[in-house]
Amino acid sequence: MKLIERSFYLAKLKNVMGTPDIKVITGVRRSGKSKLLEAFRDHIQNTDPDANIIHINFNMPEYDAYLNYHSLYAFINSKYQAGKNNFVLIDEVQMCRDFEKAINGLHASERYDIYITGSNAFLLSSDLATLFTGRTFEIEVYPFSFAEFMQYFDLSDQYEAFNRYLREGGMAGSFLYKTPEEKYDYISDVFSTLIVRDIRSKYKIRNMPLMDRLCDFLIDNISNLTSTRSVAAAFTKEQFKTNDRTISAYIKYLCNAFAFYRIRRYDIQGKRYLASNDKYYLADHSFKYARLGTKNADYGRLMENIVAIELLRRGYELYAGVLYRKEIDFVAIKRSEKLYIQVSNTIDDPDTFDREVSPLLRIPDAYPKMIITRTRQEMYQYEGIQIMDIADWLLEKTTDRLHS
């Protein structure tokens, strides 16, 4: 398989080398966590040839003897070399029973620089502080960005490349397959047999038909406002015996596994978060094609999904804005920076243009406002609102980061 250097993530790992934190690499299944760990190992070898690297990949049967925390702890300590920088790299750490006891013991010894990856359902962001007694530094890995997609396939025309990315997505494992059917079969297997299987194992879910139906519903409604009560009511009519508490719990499990990302609503005028009707976005838009097919694709929603994941990748807190009963796709916040963004497949029609522009024009503050769409031309402005082609926007900052 062809590999590219994922410099954006690798730089994050380089920046925390030597810190006492437990470095935890998270992200959706098959997003490239293991390959990133291998690339980091190679970086250590190149920059510190004398370093002692203890690299364990629990996908490999030669490490089966260390699948309990006592044997793992003893094995790593037996490999320690005094007078050297000792790195511990463990892939799929959750396969070791009570792995957190071994990691906490190693961390307490203050002799190792520790990096781990694991199955998302067993290594949750929300659980890290509970699992580990030491401070953790989390690096979340996403599927390939548009910039990485172009780099992988050595593409130069960003507008044509985006049309392809819109169809194929960023799950790099699918790039090895020749036909769309084979690609989507692979992606469907990732979602069904890996992500959902992890969730079933972690939470002991018995009603898998309900979980499958919920997955399809959320996939079919990406970017739509979603109420757990209305979903439960609709499923009950379909003869699924459920309630809003169960639906809420299942959605939480899916988000914990990084299959979906929940975006809360934010009242711009009242400056407060709204309690109901969240939005959900897929970790990669190709899951929609793989699960539900490619007919009647709503490109506007798919583009909105791509923008949501890119904003998260760039480190923004993300909310769906509400102003005077008008919806604004994204309020993106990072420290003192704030962006208001609308996403549309096209704004050629005057009614569509007015629908996208009017909520932005009513926002009273001076933070940047933007419409991301398909223009195939350089950015221009309308009454202070930036109008930018989606391919250009996706490459704007990411390209610099990828090659920094």
Long-range contacts (C-beta under 8 A, 24 or more apart in sequence): 1-172, 1-173, 1-176, 2-152, 2-175, 3-35, 3-39, 4-148, 4-151, 4-152, 5-39, 6-32, 6-35, 6-36, 6-39, 6-141, 6-148, 6-402, 7-401, 7-402, 7-403, 7-404, 8-313, 8-398, 8-401, 8-402, 9-36, 9-139, 9-141, 10-36, 10-39, 10-40, 10-43, 11-401, 11-404, 12-139, 13-40, 13-43, 13-115, 13-139, 14-40, 14-43, 16-137, 17-44, 17-113, 18-85, 18-113, 19-113, 19-137, 20-107, 20-110, 20-134, 20-135, 21-134, 21-135, 21-136, 21-137, 22-103, 22-107, 22-114, 22-116, 22-132, 22-134, 22-135, 22-136, 22-137, 23-114, 23-115, 23-116, 23-136, 23-137, 23-139, 24-116, 24-117, 24-118, 24-123, 24-128, 24-136, 24-137, 24-138, 24-139, 25-115, 25-116, 25-117, 25-138, 25-139, 25-141, 26-117, 26-118, 26-120, 26-123, 26-125, 26-138, 26-139, 26-140, 26-141, 26-258, 27-120, 27-140, 27-141, 27-142, 27-258, 27-283, 28-120, 28-142, 28-143, 28-195, 28-257, 28-258, 28-259, 28-283, 28-284, 29-119, 29-120, 29-190, 29-194, 29-195, 29-198, 29-257, 30-143, 30-171, 30-172, 30-173, 30-190, 30-194, 31-141, 31-142, 31-143, 31-171, 31-258, 31-283, 32-141, 32-143, 32-144, 32-172, 33-91, 33-117, 33-141, 34-59, 34-91, 34-92, 34-117, 36-117, 36-141, 37-89, 37-91, 37-115, 37-117, 40-89, 40-115, 41-87, 41-89, 44-87, 48-85, 50-84, 50-85, 51-84, 51-85, 51-86, 51-87, 52-79, 52-80, 52-81, 52-84, 52-85, 52-86, 52-87, 53-87, 53-89, 54-79, 54-86, 54-87, 54-88, 54-89, 54-112, 55-89, 55-90, 55-91, 56-88, 56-89, 56-90, 56-91, 57-90, 57-91, 57-92, 58-90, 58-91, 58-92, 58-93, 58-95, 58-96, 59-91, 59-92, 59-95, 66-96, 67-95, 67-96, 67-97, 68-96, 68-97, 68-98, 69-96, 69-97, 69-98, 69-99, 69-100, 69-101, 69-102, 70-102, 72-96, 72-99, 72-102, 73-101, 73-102, 73-105, 73-106, 76-102, 76-106, 76-112, 77-106, 77-109, 80-111, 80-112, 85-113, 86-111, 86-112, 86-113, 87-112, 87-113, 87-115, 88-112, 88-113, 88-114, 88-115, 89-115, 89-116, 90-114, 90-115, 90-116, 90-117, 91-116, 91-117, 92-117, 92-118, 92-119, 93-117, 93-118, 93-123, 94-118, 94-119, 94-122, 94-123, 100-131, 100-132, 103-131, 103-132, 104-132, 104-133, 104-134, 107-132, 107-133, 107-134, 108-133, 108-134, 119-198, 120-195, 120-198, 120-256, 120-257, 120-258, 121-198, 121-199, 121-201, 121-202, 121-203, 121-253, 121-256, 121-257, 122-198, 122-202, 124-256, 125-256, 126-256, 140-258, 142-170, 142-283, 142-284, 142-309, 142-312, 142-313, 143-169, 143-170, 143-171, 143-172, 143-283, 143-284, 143-309, 144-170, 144-171, 144-172, 145-170, 145-310, 145-313, 145-394, 145-398, 145-402, 146-170, 146-306, 146-310, 146-391, 146-394, 146-395, 146-398, 147-394, 147-395, 147-398, 147-399, 147-402, 148-402, 150-395, 151-402, 158-391, 158-392, 158-395, 159-376, 159-389, 159-391, 161-391, 162-374, 162-390, 162-391, 162-394, 165-306, 166-285, 166-299, 166-302, 166-303, 166-306, 167-289, 167-294, 168-286, 169-284, 169-285, 169-286, 169-287, 169-289, 170-284, 170-286, 171-284, 171-286, 174-286, 180-294, 183-286, 184-286, 184-289, 184-290, 184-294, 185-290, 187-284, 187-286, 187-287, 187-289, 187-290, 188-287, 188-290, 188-291, 191-215, 191-259, 191-287, 191-290, 191-291, 195-254, 195-257, 195-259, 196-259, 198-257, 199-253, 199-254, 199-256, 199-257, 202-253, 203-253, 205-250, 205-253, 207-242, 209-240, 210-235, 210-240, 210-242, 210-246, 210-250, 211-250, 213-238, 213-240, 214-247, 214-250, 214-251, 214-254, 215-254, 215-259, 215-291, 216-291, 216-292, 218-251, 218-254, 218-260, 218-280, 219-282, 219-287, 219-288, 219-291, 219-292, 220-288, 220-292, 221-280, 222-279, 222-280, 222-281, 222-282, 222-285, 222-288, 222-301, 222-302, 222-304, 222-305, 223-279, 223-281, 223-301, 223-304, 223-305, 223-308, 223-329, 224-279, 224-301, 225-265, 225-277, 225-278, 225-279, 225-320, 226-277, 226-278, 226-279, 226-280, 227-276, 227-277, 251-280, 255-280, 258-283, 259-283, 259-287, 261-308, 261-309, 261-312, 261-318, 263-308, 263-318, 263-319, 263-320, 263-330, 264-319, 264-320, 265-319, 265-320, 265-321, 265-322, 266-319, 266-320, 266-321, 266-322, 266-331, 267-322, 267-323, 268-321, 268-322, 268-323, 268-328, 268-331, 268-363, 269-323, 269-324, 269-364, 273-319, 274-322, 278-320, 279-320, 281-305, 281-308, 281-309, 282-309, 283-309, 284-309, 285-309, 299-345, 300-343, 300-344, 300-345, 303-343, 303-344, 303-345, 303-372, 303-373, 303-374, 303-390, 304-329, 304-343, 306-390, 306-394, 307-341, 307-343, 307-372, 307-390, 307-393, 310-394, 310-398, 311-341, 313-398, 314-397, 314-398, 321-359, 323-359, 323-362, 323-363, 324-359, 324-362, 326-358, 326-359, 326-362, 327-359, 328-359, 328-360, 328-363, 338-365, 338-367, 338-368, 339-367, 339-368, 339-369, 339-370, 340-367, 340-368, 340-369, 340-370, 341-369, 341-370, 341-371, 341-372, 342-370, 342-371, 342-372, 343-371, 343-372, 343-373, 343-390, 344-371, 344-372, 344-373, 345-373, 345-374, 346-373, 346-374, 347-371, 347-373, 347-387, 357-382, 357-383, 357-385, 360-385, 361-385
